[in-house]
Every structure is written in C-alpha cells, then in structure tokens.
Amino acid sequence: RDEAVESCFEVLLAGLSDDAADTTAAAGQFLRGCLLQGGSQPQLMLRRLAEWLVRLFKELSPRANRPPMAARLARLDGLLRFLCDASAAASEAQQASVLPGHTVEGLLRPLLDACSLEVGGLQRTLRDERSLASLPGSAVSQAESLVQLFPYGEAEGSASTEVTSTAPQAASQSLGDAQQVSAWLARALGVAAGDERLASQLRCALGRLPAVLGAENLFMAVFDDPGCRWQLRAEAGAGVVEEPFPLRRGADQEPGARELPLVRRRSAAMFAMAAWLEKASADIEAQHLWPAWLARHCVSLALSARSSGTDALRASGAAADELVLHDVCACNLLTASLKALAAAGEPRAVHLQVKRLLVPLLVGLGARSFAISTASRGCLTCLHELLVAEGSLPPAPAAGVPGTAAEVSLLLVEYADYLVGDLCFRLRFEVATA
C-alpha cells in the first residue's frame, strides 16, 4: 500500500512540473480536492506534501544518483508553485498556512546543502588581490580627486558640477557590479555546476518558500541555526568564542552532524536569505507578509559577518578563498536587505542605515581583493540609488556620465559628518585601547 501511495505522489509531482498546462492543472486540481475533503485526509495529505518538500530538497544534492538537475529543480518548483497557490487561497479564507511551521526544522539542513557554494570555478577571481581603486583608468581610481569631504561654506551646487565620471565605461559599471556578483555566486553554486540557468531556477524556487512556510519561520530558523554560529568572534588569549545571540531560540536544539563546515554553511545561509529578500522586494503583492525588522536584522547580520567575523573565521581553519566568498555573500545579502527595506514603505528607512554602512563599505571598496572591492562598490551604488528614490539624496548631476565615481562622491559629500564622526570615534577609543 505504501508503495502505491508513493507511486501516486510521483505521478502527481511529475504532473505539477509537466510542460503541458492541462496536465499541470489536472494534478493541481486533484491535490486541491484532497485538501478540501473532510476528516483526517487533508492532514495526512499535508504531512505527505511536507515530507516530499524535504525529500526534493535532499535530492538536489550533487552527490545524489538522480535524474538531471534541471528535472529535479523543475519538480521542486512545480510542488512549490502548487503550495504557493494553496497558501494564497488559505490566506484569503483567513486560515493558517498550508504547511506547519515546524516543517522548517527538517528542511533547513537540505536547504543549506542545496545552497552550498564551491570556490573551484572562481579561484582566480577570489585570489585576485587588486582593489578597484588600484586599477588605472577605473571610475573609482578617479574618485580621490573628485571627492570633497568638507563642502561646507562653498557655493551651492559647486560640488555637484565637478562630481562626474571620466571613465567611459562608468555607466555600465554602475549597473554591472551587482549583476557581476550575482553571476559569480551562480557560478559558485554547487547545484548548478556553473550553469547560470540552473542557478536561476534554484533562486526562483527559494523565492517561493516564504509564501509557503512563512518569512519569519524561515529567517528565525537561520538566525537560530547552531551550525552558523553568527556571533563567533576571536578574542585574544581565549581563542575563538561565541557570544549569546539575542534572538536565539534554538539553544536547546542539538547541532547534530553538520555536513557543511562553518564558513560554507554561513555562505549558503546568506545566499538563501538574499534570495528570499530579493523576492520580497520584487513581489509588491506579498510585501505585507514581510515584517521590516527582518530586513533590518539582515543588515546587522551582514555587517557583523563582514567586519567582526573575519579573524574568528580564519581562526576556525577556513581557507582564504572561502573567506573572500563569504564576504561577497555578505555584500550580496546587504544589498538584498537594503532593497527589501526600501520596498517595505517605511519613510527614510534606508537613510537610517547609512551611519553604520558607509565606513564598512568604503573599507571593502579599498580591500585587497577584486571580488570584495567589486561587491562593495555594487552595494554603494545600490545604496545611492535607494537614497535618491526615497528622497534622502538629490539625483546624480545630469552633466557628464553619472558613473560609480560620482555616486560614491555624492554619498561622501552628503554624509561627510557621519564619516568624520565615525573616524573620530575610532581614533578616540579604538586607538586608546589598542
């Protein structure tokens, strides 16, 4: 009997991902009919669907002897599409979500395994120790002579007339940095094996999960994951220690066997959270399901992963390539978090984050790593665009080509007091305690 039930589910899942619209509609209609029946059958069906969701994520492992990856991703996406539709119907009827929240506990490990990133295809890029500021002719190398940190007392508009990019490729760089980072992560994704089309399929499937399981349930599971150890830090004389996490609910959970090492697990978690946040900023109809505090907390988490975690992660035995990829994932998460925060609709939400973002991003811009420098520049460009969109900054000057040098310069001119205040604070307290 169990084998017959499994065979039926195999046929239904194949129908949900079939290319023929009639077959997909018939499979979805049959499953919806089962969920609407009385008695215990709907609960049994939901439990079976939750088990299959976990199973399909497990089958995404590159080590699994399964059908081609495209077919596995299509089956997963078909099931998630059906669950999204069922969740939307339940929401309209003011019912609970289709799958129970505790489904996330069994799903987290195979989900992070599916988001695992490999450094193999990006070794040359990750080992490039040139920063963008050191490359001659680049837009950023011109910024040193363009930025005026103290524009006070000058004629209004005098700074904006000089803040223009002299590099002919600046316009394409402004848009291309974020796309370049996305392409790097797609190439590093183990499931996709360098195929950006498969990486796009996985991102699409990941984006459907919050509608099925609830955004807060998913993010809290990642925040509480004992394998990520988000508060890991290095302390002189004490080695690597872990501070208690303020949102941690999973202290009583057993870590269990972890297939992914610490750095790779955290990179996979940041990749997954960025995919969820990208969906939040793109889906206008579902933005009411996303509390703004999630995006704000992801900003804090990404900054913590970039700044304080490096020494501790290096002490944990991570390779240099993995640390660079980890930092790129943190920049990608930071960009997605800012976009989701802007989409939440709160007034000047992005402006409130600038004070703690500016210095870390400028440090990343000048880092001795081409990948980190590029990711930081893309985040700075995104920050400028969002500040202009919410009215906190004037638009880039019309004269010349408004490239990345102009955008970074405008940020520094507008927020020079933040920058100087942060530097003075560091000189006063960090140097005194060193």
Salt bridges, closest charged atoms under 4 A:
GLU6 OE2 - ARG48 NH1 2.53
GLU6 OE1 - ARG55 NH1 3.13
GLU10 OE2 - ARG55 NH2 3.81
GLU10 OE1 - ARG75 NH1 2.90
GLU59 OE2 - ARG55 NE 3.44
GLU59 OE2 - ARG66 NH1 3.75
GLU59 OE1 - ARG75 NH2 2.91
ASP77 OD2 - ARG81 NH1 2.80
ASP77 OD1 - ARG208 NE 2.79
GLU118 OE2 - ARG264 NH2 2.87
ASP128 OD2 - ARG130 NH2 2.88
GLU129 OE1 - ARG368 NH2 3.19
ASP177 OD2 - ARG377 NE 2.60
ASP195 OD2 - ARG197 NH2 3.83
ASP224 OD2 - ARG249 NE 3.09
ASP225 OD2 - ARG265 NE 2.68
GLU235 OE1 - ARG233 NH1 2.76
GLU242 OE1 - ARG229 NE 3.85
GLU242 OE2 - ARG248 NH1 3.54
GLU243 OE2 - ARG233 NE 2.40
GLU259 OE1 - ARG63 NH2 3.15
GLU259 OE2 - ARG109 NH2 3.20
ASP311 OD1 - ARG314 NH1 3.26
ASP321 OD2 - ARG127 NE 2.90
ASP327 OD1 - ARG306 NE 3.02
GLU346 OE1 - ARG296 NH1 3.02
ASP422 OD1 - ARG426 NE 2.93
